[in-house]
């Protein structure tokens, strides 16, 4: 009986294939694990920019009233005047960043921290505020009030 | 040296000789003197007459002509009485020429006409054409004398009346600027400057000291000497000059202190034109230091809540009895620094400790101590809340409501700083408690968000582990099946 001749082993070729396979598996694992790791450790994020918010229903807002709307992380004051006009301004007092409020008895926007006063056009008229409140755009869609940043 | 003296003497003699000759031949003056008219009488005391300038210098014509027709012949350049801007142009013909002024031995600046063009008096026009004010409006036409001469209408002791001729004329001012006050003169006369000026102290500030002379601009003009951000520097021109102010025996460091104050930084560095300048507290035309009792009222024009609270506080009576200026006692006057919580309490740097200690005014000492404790706790919880909200936010959790409410905690802290002025522990604690309650809710919400994050992360890890194990088991299971098939 003839013996099958033994094929000499090509060691260097096998080593090379093993390295390629190991590298491929490592790259695969990296590609799978990195997104998971990145998800678990989210990067430092900046504040989310908001450009427009819904401010409620027009029918639910009385004349000569105001309310604070959350615009991202900043407050916006929405006012419905006696003349039935809707106006919106940044509710952050330009003096020391307190939140301003509508005062029906004064007929103006008022800051409780240092008695800063603004007229219903957002102009600083009394007290320490150095400049007017930034104005926002108000749009009515049906009964919905939308507030957006002025461009 | 001798040669120089000789040249100077020769030049002087020549100038004087030509002057005498010119005046001797000034037939205009000769005739007008004979008619005994007022202009010619005044002109004899005029600085221009003294310099040898004849009537023709401004009116043109031939001053040497014997006959009136020749003297006042238009061909000889006679212009008669100049009108409107021609008046100032006639003055500027010499006063804007350095050569001519030098030849007359004058060292006066030659930019008055140029400056006048930039002034509010030139910007506003008479009948839409000519400047509202001409040189002669302030300096007179005939009988003009040096500004250093007490007879001059622009001499420091006379200039206020000169300006007020127009500025106190209600009808005239209404036709140009109806909203401009016309009581500046009256107010000035009640001011420290005005009172000294009335006592013939020519060093004290008058209209031109603050507004300028030829280049007077509207107070709203950024180049005006009295524009908000320029005003402290204008006052400092005199008030920071130790030599100039020596006789008055008042400090001269007000500007230096003001520039370092919260008001000065806002105006001079942050360019906030609404920030208080010298005139906000001292007045402008009626400038005077506010009296002890009126300090709080003056500060209260902007800091109204603080002033109201103070007026109803127990400190009001105590300060009045001791004649202590209300706001100034704790906050200083010119060097008002940003009020921090350090001013409150019983620590050595706290203002309260100046009057209250364990042995003296004990009740106030205890209240101050408690109030400081309360505001410190609010500050501490606010800081902790900020950290918690930030942490939750960075972990990707939705925490915007809590972040929004952080504003309320800060606002409560700011309001408590105002509430301090009531010097009432109860009122102060009321404001602080609003902040503490809001802070507690923020803390709960942000801690809950952080816990939720870790819950989700652990959940994800467990889920990933289970999926991995299932995949591994599946692999092993498939392999076993293959082995079975091969057998």
Interface residues (C-beta under 8 A of the other chain):
Chain A: X36 X40 X42 X44 X45 X48 X70 X72 X73 X75 X96 X97 X98 X99 X112 X113 X114 X115 X124 X126 X127 X128 X129 X130 X131
Chain B: X266 X272 X274 X275 X302 X303 X304 X305 X306 X393 X394 X395 X396 X400 X401 X403 X404 X407 X408 X410 X411 X414 X415 X418 X457 X460 X464
